[in-house]
Amino acid sequence: MVAKYKSGWQKNTWGPPTDVDYDVLTTNSLLWPYQIVIQYTLPISMTKNYKKKEDAEQAPKSDLVVRNKYKNEYDLGDKGLRISGLLAQQLDGEWHKRFTASDACWDNLPN
């Protein structure tokens, strides 16, 4: 993805997820008796900023790679599957609600 920021044009790529771990837990809920928890690391690569969009699109490699830890929580019951939490691990190790991307497969359920 190439996007314009205040400082210029930048090419960003996300994924693929690594270090994927999952678990299925039982809950006390009658409607949602199970919780599925998936944790993963998502590498995000970025180029330096460019003055022109075309230059960012043609950038051969990323200048910076960060690896963010995410946790997706889902409830499972007779009504199907629903997202109950989308979290990111902060530098202090605590999990906090995170931003979501409408076009990211890891932030959406299949129809």
C-alpha positions in Angstrom: 0.0 0.0 0.0 1.3 3.5 -0.8 -0.1 6.3 1.3 0.5 10.0 1.7 1.6 11.3 5.0 2.5 14.9 6.2 6.1 14.1 5.5 5.6 12.5 2.0 4.7 9.3 0.2 5.5 6.0 1.8 5.1 2.3 0.8 3.8 0.0 3.6 3.4 -3.8 3.5 1.8 -5.9 6.3 2.3 -9.6 7.0 2.3 -12.4 6.6 1.5 -13.2 10.3 4.2 -15.2 12.1 4.4 -16.9 15.6 0.7 -17.9 15.4 -0.7 -19.5 18.5 -4.3 -20.3 19.4 -6.5 -21.8 22.1 -10.2 -22.6 22.7 -11.5 -21.8 26.1 -14.8 -22.6 27.8 -16.8 -19.7 29.3 -19.7 -19.4 31.8 -22.0 -18.0 29.1 -25.0 -20.0 27.8 -25.1 -18.0 24.5 -21.4 -18.0 23.9 -19.9 -21.0 25.7 -16.5 -20.9 23.9 -13.9 -18.3 23.3 -11.2 -18.7 20.6 -8.0 -16.7 21.2 -5.4 -16.3 18.4 -2.1 -14.5 19.1 0.3 -13.6 16.3 3.1 -11.3 15.3 2.5 -9.0 12.3 5.6 -7.6 10.5 5.0 -4.1 9.1 7.5 -2.9 6.5 7.9 0.8 5.6 10.0 2.7 3.1 11.4 6.1 3.7 9.3 9.1 2.7 9.3 10.2 -1.0 8.2 13.5 -2.5 6.4 11.7 -5.4 3.9 8.8 -5.2 5.6 7.1 -8.1 8.9 7.0 -6.3 7.3 5.3 -3.3 5.6 2.8 -5.5 8.9 1.9 -7.1 10.9 1.6 -3.9 12.8 -1.7 -4.0 12.9 -2.5 -0.3 11.8 -1.4 3.1 13.9 0.8 5.2 12.2 -0.2 8.5 10.4 -3.3 9.8 8.5 -3.4 13.0 6.9 -6.5 14.5 3.7 -5.9 16.4 2.0 -8.6 18.6 -1.7 -8.9 18.2 -4.5 -11.0 19.9 -7.9 -11.7 18.3 -10.6 -13.0 20.6 -13.8 -14.6 19.2 -16.9 -15.9 20.9 -18.4 -19.1 19.6 -22.0 -20.3 20.2 -25.3 -21.4 18.6 -25.5 -18.0 16.9 -22.2 -18.5 15.2 -18.9 -16.7 15.6 -18.3 -13.1 16.6 -15.3 -10.9 17.3 -15.1 -10.0 21.0 -11.7 -8.4 21.1 -9.0 -7.0 18.8 -5.9 -6.2 21.0 -2.3 -5.1 20.6 0.5 -5.7 23.0 2.0 -2.4 24.2 5.7 -2.0 25.1 4.8 -2.5 28.8 3.5 -5.9 27.9 -0.2 -5.0 28.5 -2.9 -5.8 26.0 -5.0 -2.8 24.8 -7.8 -2.4 22.2 -6.3 -1.7 18.8 -7.2 0.0 15.6 -8.8 -2.2 12.9 -8.4 -2.2 9.1 -11.6 -2.9 7.1 -9.6 -4.6 4.3 -7.4 -6.7 6.5 -8.3 -10.4 6.6 -7.2 -10.7 10.3 -9.8 -8.0 11.3 -12.8 -9.5 9.7 -14.9 -12.6 9.7 -15.8 -14.4 6.5 -19.4 -13.9 5.3 
